[in-house]
Amino acid sequence: MLLLHRHRNDSVVIHKDGEPDNPIVVRVCEVLPTGDVTLGFIGDNYKVIRQEIYSAEPLNKRGDELDKNERRSTNEKQYGGYYS
C-alpha cells in the first residue's frame, strides 16, 4: 500500500503500466476539521464505486456475513444513492 499526504486540490494520477494516456485522477476536494475528506475522481472508461457496494458479501459490524434480513436492509441503503 502506498500512503501519501495530500492537501486540498492535490491529486494522484493512476494508470495501467504502458497506458499513460488512459489515467484516472483522484483529487482531494475538501478536508474537514473532523478529519473527513471529500475525494473527486476523473477518468474516462472507469466505473468508480464505494467499496461496500463493490464487495460481493457485505459484513456486519462484527465482521460476519449478513443474514438475509440484514443484507436486504444494507442493500437498500447502499443502492439508494452515492451519498447514503
N, C-alpha and C positions, 0 to 999 in steps of 0.2 A: 504494500500500500504506500502510495506517495502522499505525504502530508505537506500542505502548503499554507502559508499565511498570506491572505489576500485582504485588500481593503475595498471599500465601496468603489464600484466601477472597474475594478481589476478583473481580468479574465484569464481563463485557461483554455487553450486550444487542444483538442483531441482529434487524432486521425489515425486510420489504419496504416501500418507500415506500407510504404510505397504508394500511398494515396493522399498526399498532402493537399490536393485540390478539392477534397471532399471532407472538410472538417466539421466538427461540432464545437461550438464555443459556449463555455459556461461562464457567465458573468455574475459577480456579486452586485446585486441591485440595491440592497438595503441591509444595514446591520443595526439591530435594535439594542438598546441598553440591556434588555433581558437576555441577550446572547443569541436571540433568534436571528436567522439570516434568510434573506429572500434571494433566490438564485434565478437567473434567466438563462434559457437555453436557445441557441440559434444553430440551425443546421438543416439543410435540405436532405430529404430521404432518410430521416431518423424519426423514430417514434420514441418520445420521452414520456415515461410514466413513473409513478411513485412505486417504490419497492414493495409496499404492502399490496398493491394491485398486481404487480408482476409475479409475486410468489404464488405458486400453484396451490399450496395449502397454508392458509393463514393460521397463525398461532395465537393462543390466548395469552394473558399476562403472565401465566406460569410457564409459558414456552411449550405448552401441549397443543396438539391439533385441536381445532374447534369441533364441537359436536354439531349436528345438523342445524339446530335452532340458533346456536351462536354464529355459525357460518352464514346463515341467511341474514341475520341482523348486521353482521360485519360487511357483507357484500352490498347491502342496501346503502350503508354509509359510504363505502368506498366508491361505488359507481354513481353516487348521487351528484358528483361534481369534483373537479380537480382540487377545490379548496375545502372539502369536508374533512 
